[in-house]
């Protein structure tokens, strides 16, 4: 496939998936990754580009919706994720990456389907104190997985679906937490020389489409009814789980 066509399709992919994250607050990287791998040839080529663009998007959402940030939740997420990070980094060479990601993917699909079923039956999704405490247990596990494989974000999302009910608070609180998490990932990859000038070049090509997705998605977010937003969140969680499982099983 000619480069101009591959890069054009990559930009379209970024526009669609980053628009979706601008609406919901999560999912762009894991949704885009399987298709970006097909276009760019490998996960090593695709993932740094998508994470750098996600960092730009997260910063944009955080700035545009800063009045809705619930800083208490941001600190809960970051502190509890940080608890698990050192263990994950130490165990990186011993944990079974493929099967942990497959289990995580299955868990995401189960939570997504359960959430859609609950909403469909009109059951209240208001977060209780007990639910929040139980959901917080996902965060250190997410830190372990993130420390080992830089893939702990889905467990942060699962925590947020249980702990935050307001759609605008949910979106921007996740985005703000991911600003810190993605900054740490990009900085680590830069120190390790994983990010190359070619990654930066590809990110620059896709940047206008990231910004378009940000502003269109931000506009749509405030016009989406709360119930439709929750359905979209659980649908994205389900599809993202399928995408993560596909990437994990396809990896060598």
C-alpha positions as CSV (number, residue, x, y, z in Angstrom):
1,X,0.0,0.0,0.0
2,X,1.4,3.4,-0.9
3,X,2.5,5.6,2.0
4,X,0.0,8.4,1.2
5,X,-2.9,5.9,1.4
6,X,-1.6,4.3,4.6
7,X,-1.1,7.6,6.3
8,X,-4.5,8.9,5.0
9,X,-6.2,5.9,6.5
10,X,-4.3,6.4,9.8
11,X,-5.5,10.0,10.0
12,X,-9.1,8.8,9.4
13,X,-8.7,6.2,12.1
14,X,-7.4,8.8,14.5
15,X,-10.2,11.2,13.7
16,X,-12.9,8.6,14.4
17,X,-11.3,7.0,17.6
18,X,-10.1,10.2,19.1
19,X,-13.5,11.8,18.5
20,X,-15.0,8.9,20.5
21,X,-12.5,9.5,23.4
22,X,-13.3,13.2,23.4
23,X,-16.9,12.2,23.9
24,X,-16.4,9.5,26.6
25,X,-13.0,10.2,28.1
26,X,-11.3,6.9,27.2
27,X,-10.7,4.2,24.6
28,X,-8.9,5.8,21.7
29,X,-5.6,4.0,21.9
30,X,-7.0,0.5,22.4
31,X,-9.7,0.9,19.8
32,X,-7.2,2.3,17.2
33,X,-4.4,0.0,18.0
34,X,-5.5,-3.2,16.0
35,X,-6.1,-1.1,12.8
36,X,-2.9,1.0,13.3
37,X,-0.9,-2.2,13.6
38,X,-2.3,-3.3,10.2
39,X,-1.4,0.0,8.7
40,X,2.0,0.6,10.2
41,X,3.2,-3.0,10.5
42,X,3.8,-3.6,14.2
43,X,2.7,-2.7,17.7
44,X,6.1,-1.0,18.3
45,X,5.5,1.3,15.4
46,X,1.8,2.1,16.3
47,X,1.6,2.4,20.0
48,X,4.0,5.3,20.7
49,X,2.2,7.4,18.0
50,X,-1.2,6.7,19.4
51,X,-0.1,7.4,23.0
52,X,1.5,10.7,22.1
53,X,-1.7,11.7,20.3
54,X,-3.8,10.6,23.2
55,X,-1.7,12.8,25.5
56,X,-2.5,15.8,23.4
57,X,-6.2,14.8,23.4
58,X,-6.2,14.3,27.2
59,X,-4.6,17.7,27.7
60,X,-7.2,19.3,25.5
61,X,-10.2,17.7,27.3
62,X,-8.7,18.6,30.7
63,X,-8.3,22.3,29.6
64,X,-11.7,22.6,27.9
65,X,-13.6,21.0,30.8
66,X,-11.4,22.0,33.7
67,X,-14.3,23.2,35.8
68,X,-15.7,19.7,36.0
69,X,-12.4,18.0,37.2
70,X,-12.9,16.2,40.5
71,X,-9.4,16.4,41.9
72,X,-10.2,14.0,44.8
73,X,-10.9,11.3,42.3
74,X,-7.8,12.2,40.2
75,X,-5.6,11.8,43.3
76,X,-7.3,8.5,44.3
77,X,-6.6,7.1,40.8
78,X,-3.0,8.3,40.7
79,X,-2.0,7.3,44.2
80,X,-3.6,3.8,44.0
81,X,-2.2,3.1,40.5
82,X,1.3,4.3,41.8
83,X,1.0,1.7,44.6
84,X,1.0,-1.1,42.1
85,X,3.5,0.4,39.6
86,X,6.8,-0.7,41.3
87,X,5.6,-4.3,41.6
88,X,4.7,-4.4,38.0
89,X,8.0,-3.0,36.9
90,X,9.9,-5.6,39.0
91,X,7.7,-8.5,37.7
92,X,7.7,-7.4,34.1
93,X,10.0,-10.3,33.0
94,X,8.0,-12.9,34.9
95,X,4.3,-12.1,34.3
96,X,2.6,-13.8,31.3
97,X,1.8,-10.7,29.2
98,X,-0.4,-12.3,26.6
99,X,-2.7,-14.2,29.0
100,X,-2.9,-11.3,31.5
101,X,-4.1,-9.1,28.7
102,X,-6.5,-11.7,27.5
103,X,-8.0,-12.0,31.0
104,X,-8.2,-8.2,31.2
105,X,-9.9,-8.1,27.9
106,X,-12.4,-10.7,29.0
107,X,-13.1,-8.7,32.2
108,X,-13.6,-5.5,30.2
109,X,-16.1,-7.3,27.9
110,X,-17.9,-8.7,30.9
111,X,-18.2,-5.4,32.7
112,X,-19.3,-3.7,29.5
113,X,-22.0,-6.2,28.8
114,X,-23.2,-6.2,32.4
115,X,-23.4,-2.4,32.4
116,X,-25.4,-2.4,29.2
117,X,-27.8,-5.0,30.6
118,X,-28.2,-3.1,33.9
119,X,-29.0,0.1,32.1
120,X,-31.4,-1.7,29.8
121,X,-33.3,-3.0,32.8
122,X,-33.5,0.5,34.4
123,X,-31.5,-0.4,37.4
124,X,-29.9,2.6,39.2
125,X,-26.2,3.1,38.6
126,X,-25.7,5.6,41.4
127,X,-22.4,4.8,43.1
128,X,-22.6,3.8,46.8
129,X,-19.7,4.2,49.2
130,X,-19.3,0.4,49.3
131,X,-19.2,0.2,45.4
132,X,-16.5,2.9,45.3
133,X,-14.4,1.1,47.9
134,X,-14.7,-2.2,46.1
135,X,-14.0,-0.6,42.7
136,X,-10.8,1.1,44.1
137,X,-9.3,-2.4,44.3
138,X,-8.9,-2.3,40.5
139,X,-6.5,0.6,40.7
140,X,-3.4,-1.1,42.3
141,X,-3.9,-4.1,39.9
142,X,-4.0,-1.6,37.1
143,X,-0.8,-0.1,38.4
144,X,0.9,-3.6,38.4
145,X,-0.3,-4.2,34.8
146,X,0.8,-0.7,33.8
147,X,4.2,-1.1,35.4
148,X,4.8,-4.3,33.6
149,X,3.2,-3.7,30.2
150,X,2.0,-0.1,30.0
151,X,-1.6,-1.3,29.6
152,X,-3.3,-0.7,33.0
153,X,-5.6,2.0,31.7
154,X,-8.7,-0.2,31.3
155,X,-8.8,-1.0,35.0
156,X,-8.8,2.8,35.7
157,X,-11.8,3.1,33.4
158,X,-13.6,0.2,35.2
159,X,-13.0,1.9,38.5
160,X,-14.4,5.2,37.1
161,X,-17.6,3.5,35.7
162,X,-18.3,2.3,39.3
163,X,-17.2,5.5,41.2
164,X,-18.3,8.5,39.1
165,X,-21.8,8.9,37.8
166,X,-21.8,12.4,36.3
167,X,-20.9,12.2,32.6
168,X,-18.8,15.4,32.5
169,X,-16.9,14.6,35.7
170,X,-16.3,11.1,34.5
171,X,-14.8,12.2,31.2
172,X,-12.5,15.0,32.4
173,X,-11.4,13.2,35.6
174,X,-10.3,10.2,33.4
175,X,-8.7,12.6,30.9
176,X,-6.7,14.4,33.7
177,X,-5.5,11.1,35.2
178,X,-4.4,9.9,31.8
179,X,-2.5,13.1,31.2
180,X,-0.2,12.0,34.1
181,X,-0.1,8.3,33.1
182,X,0.5,9.0,29.4
183,X,3.2,11.7,30.2
184,X,5.0,9.1,32.3
185,X,4.8,6.5,29.4
186,X,6.0,9.0,26.8
187,X,8.9,10.2,29.0
188,X,9.9,6.6,29.8
189,X,9.9,5.6,26.1
190,X,11.9,8.7,25.3
191,X,14.5,7.9,27.9
192,X,14.7,4.3,26.6
193,X,15.0,5.6,23.0
194,X,11.8,3.7,22.0
195,X,10.3,6.9,20.5
196,X,12.0,7.8,17.2
197,X,11.8,10.7,14.9
198,X,9.6,8.6,12.6
199,X,7.0,8.2,15.5
200,X,7.1,12.0,16.0
201,X,6.6,12.5,12.2
202,X,3.6,10.2,12.1
203,X,2.1,11.9,15.2
204,X,2.6,15.3,13.5
205,X,0.7,14.1,10.4
206,X,-2.2,12.9,12.6
207,X,-2.2,15.9,15.0
208,X,-4.8,18.0,13.0
209,X,-7.2,15.1,13.0
210,X,-6.7,14.6,16.7
211,X,-7.6,18.2,17.3
212,X,-10.6,17.9,15.0
213,X,-11.8,14.9,17.0
214,X,-11.2,16.8,20.2
215,X,-13.3,19.8,19.3
216,X,-16.1,17.9,17.6
217,X,-16.2,15.3,20.4
218,X,-16.3,18.1,23.1
219,X,-19.3,19.6,21.3
220,X,-21.1,16.3,21.1
221,X,-20.4,15.4,24.7
222,X,-22.5,18.2,26.2
223,X,-25.4,17.4,23.8
224,X,-25.5,13.7,24.6
225,X,-28.2,12.6,27.1
226,X,-26.9,11.1,30.3
227,X,-28.4,7.6,29.6
228,X,-27.1,7.6,26.0
229,X,-23.7,8.6,27.4
230,X,-23.6,5.7,29.8
231,X,-24.7,3.3,27.1
232,X,-21.8,4.6,24.9
233,X,-19.3,4.2,27.8
234,X,-20.3,0.5,28.3
235,X,-20.4,-0.2,24.6
236,X,-16.9,1.3,24.1
237,X,-15.6,-0.7,27.1
238,X,-17.0,-3.9,25.5
239,X,-15.5,-3.1,22.0
240,X,-12.2,-2.0,23.6
241,X,-12.0,-5.3,25.4
242,X,-12.5,-7.2,22.2
243,X,-9.8,-5.0,20.6
244,X,-7.4,-5.6,23.4
245,X,-8.0,-9.4,23.3
246,X,-7.4,-9.4,19.5
247,X,-4.1,-7.5,19.9
248,X,-2.9,-9.8,22.8
249,X,-3.7,-13.0,20.9
250,X,-2.2,-11.7,17.7
251,X,1.1,-10.7,19.4
252,X,4.0,-13.1,18.8
